[in-house]
């Protein structure tokens, strides 16, 4: 896609701090990191979000992420790594090219808001009805 910043990074038209590349995946450091080692893993082939990405590219992104997380663990020794993936403007996706955030976490850092939401029991009947509708729509 011509105006996609990640496509331009993958093609080498915009500089990046690359950490990994293979025939399907390109991974680089986020220039607005939440923590040291915050890495973005994206398919080379443009796909806007999770429901648009071809299965083979999705698998490639996650297999590459597994390797990258191991390297992050070896180098940074985090207490955990948050894997975050957003889909659409309503979910705060900024770059409309599927990507996975690998965010190393260490003790003493502020909690990520997405990992600290309050857990409250939902309406079980409403949850059941929603689950049935989604299950019926899966092709």
N, C-alpha and C positions, 0 to 999 in steps of 0.2 A: 504494500500500500504506500503510495507516494508521500503522503503527509504524516505517516506514523513515525514518531521519534524512535521507537524501538527498532523498526525496520531499518531506519537510517543507521542506528548504532550497529546492528547486525551486519550491515553492508560495509561498515567502516567509514561511512560518510560523516559520522559524529564520533569523536573520541570517547572511549570508555575505559574503565579499569577491569578488563576481562579476567575472570578466574577460571573459566571452563568453556570449551567449545568442542562439539562433535558435528556430525553431518546433519543432525536435526535440532540441536539445542545450542543456545548461547547464554552464558551466565556472566554477570558483571556486578560490581559493587554499586549500591544505591548511592547517589550523590547527595541525598537528603536522608541520611541513615537515622533510624530509630536507635540503633546501637552499633558499636564497632563490629564490623563483619557482616552487616546487613546486605544480603546478596539477592539479586533478582535473577530468576531462571525463566527463560522464555523460549518458545519454539521459534526456529528460524522462519518457518512458514507462518504468515500472518493469519491469526484467528482472533476475533474480538474478545471472546469469553468462553466460559466452560461449555456452553451448549453449542458453540460453533467450532471448537477445536477437533480435528480428526483424532480418533482413538490412538493411532500410532504415535502422534505427536504428544498427546497427553501422557502416554506411557513413557516416552522418551524424556519428557520434562521431569517426571517423578523419579525415574531411574537415575538421571543425572543429579537430581536433588539429593538423593541418598548418598552419592559419592561426595558431593559438596558438603553436606552436613557432617560427614565423617572427617573431612579436612578441617572444617570449622571447629569441630570438637578437638582435633589433634592440635590445632594452632592456638585457639582461644580458650579452651577448657571451660566452656560455658556450663551453667547449671541446667540449661535447657535451650531448645531452639523452637521458636514459634514459627509455624508454617502458615502463612496467611495468603488467601487468594480471594480477590474481590471481583464481582461481576455486575457491571453497569453503574451508571452515575448514581443511582439510588443506593448503591452499596459502597459509594466513595471510590469507585475505580476511576483513576485519573488518566492513565494511558490505556487506550482502547486496543490493547494487544495483550492476549492472555499471558499472564506471568504469575509466578509463585514467589512470594517474599520469604526468605529464610532469615529470621531475626534472632541472632544469638541473645540469650538472656543470662544475666549474672545476678547473684544475690546483691542486694543493696540498690538495684536499679528500680525506678518506679514501675509499677505494674502496668501492663498494657490494658487499656480500658476494655478491649474485647474479651480479655481473659478474666475479668472481674465482675461481670454482670451478676445481678442478684438472681439466684435460682428460686423460682416460685412455682408451685404445682399449678399446672394449667387445667382447664376444663377438659376432663378426660373424654367426654362425649364429642366435644368440638374437635379435639385432637384426632379421635377415631374417625370422624367424618372426613376431615381433611386428608388423613392418611389413605382412606379408601378412595377418595377422588384422585389423589396423586397416583396411587397404585394402578387404578383403572386407566389412567392416561399414559402410562409408560408403554412405549411401543417396542 
